[in-house]
C-alpha cells in the first residue's frame, strides 16, 4: 500500500491568517474544434510555443481528420473533456473507446519527473501512471494510439504535417530539412506542444476565486469557508493529505496535489468496454501501460497519480476509470466507501459486498484503508455528514479558473 504523508502543513499558518482576515458572508456533448483557415495563436508566445498551439488545435493530424489534442482537452473546459464519457472515443472512425478518463492538462508545468522520495513514496511523472517523464513525452502517445489519433507511425503524422497551413513556419523554426527525418520531426512536434503548455498562461492562470481569496481580493461565503475548514481538517475530510491548499514556503499558489500516488479501491466501471473481459484490470503503476514496477513493487499495483483539484468542478467524469460523473458522489465515496460499501460496490452471489472489485484479489490489500477518512468500518459514522459533504463540494467550486469579481 502506498504510504501517504498526512498533512504536509507547511504554509498552513499563512493560509489560516488569510482566512481570519478574509472570512465573510458574500457569497455536454463532445465537439471537434475546427482548424482555422488563417491560424490564430496566442500573443506573447515564443515561436515554438505558437507552433505548439497550432498543432494542439489541428484535427488534420489525426487518422479521422476530426480529432485534435483540443478535442479531448477542450480549452473552454479547463483543457479537459467537455462530455461525461468514461473514456473518450478515437480511431480512424471516431468510435474506438479508450481505457482511461482523459485528465485536464492544466497546471502540469510544475509537475516533476517521476522519482521515489527518500521515504520510498512514488512521486511525479506524467500520465495517470507517471510513466512519461516530460510534457513532450506525454504528448507522444495520442498521435499514435489506435484509440486516439490513430496515426500508427510517426511518419504518418509527418506526412499530415507537410500539408498543414503552418508547415513553412515549422521548417523555419526547426530547419529546412526537418521533415525529411520523421523521428526528429516528431520530436519537434512534441517539443512544440510542451513549449505551448509551459508558456501559455491559459494552462496555469491561477485566477480562481480561491486565488483571489488568498490574495485578499474577495471573500468566501460562509459555506465555502466551512468547506475549506473541513477540507483541511485532518480528522474530517483530510483532503490536504494529498491536495495541498496552502501557499508554498516561497509564496507560490497551491497546486492542490502533492504529485504522489494512491490506491482508492474504486468500483469497476461497466461503461468501459475493456471491463467486459473479467481478466482485464488497470493497475496504474503496475500496468498495463507501465511495466517497470510490477515485479519490484507489487505493493504499488492499483495506485494512480493524485491529480490537481483545480477546476475539478468543471469535470463530468472522475477518477482514472471514469467511475463517477458527479462531484458530490465523488466526495461521498471518499467518506462512505468503508462505512457504507453497499452504496458503491455490487453484491456477490453469496450476498456479500464485492468491495474493491476493480482490482484482482491479490492487490486489494494495497488499497488505502489507514488514513482519514478511509480508516472506518461498516456501521461507523462517516467522516463527513451529508451537509458537510455539500460544504466541501461548494468549496471545490472556488477552484475553477476565470473567476470574475462583480463590479
URKAZI-V447899 format. One record per helix or strand. SS is the DSSP state (~ for helix, > for strand). FROM is the first residue (numbers start at 1). TO is the last residue. If there is no record, write none. Layout:
ss=(SS SS)
from=(FROM FROM)
to=(TO TO)
This chain:
ss=(~ ~ ~ ~ > ~ > > > > > > > ~ ~ ~ ~ ~ ~ ~ ~ ~ > ~ > ~ > ~ > > ~ ~ > > ~ ~)
from=(12 47 59 69 74 75 80 89 96 115 122 126 132 135 154 167 178 182 201 209 222 239 260 273 284 298 303 312 318 324 327 341 347 353 361 386)
to=(22 56 61 72 74 77 80 90 97 116 123 126 132 144 161 174 180 199 203 214 232 241 262 276 284 300 305 314 318 324 336 343 347 353 366 399)
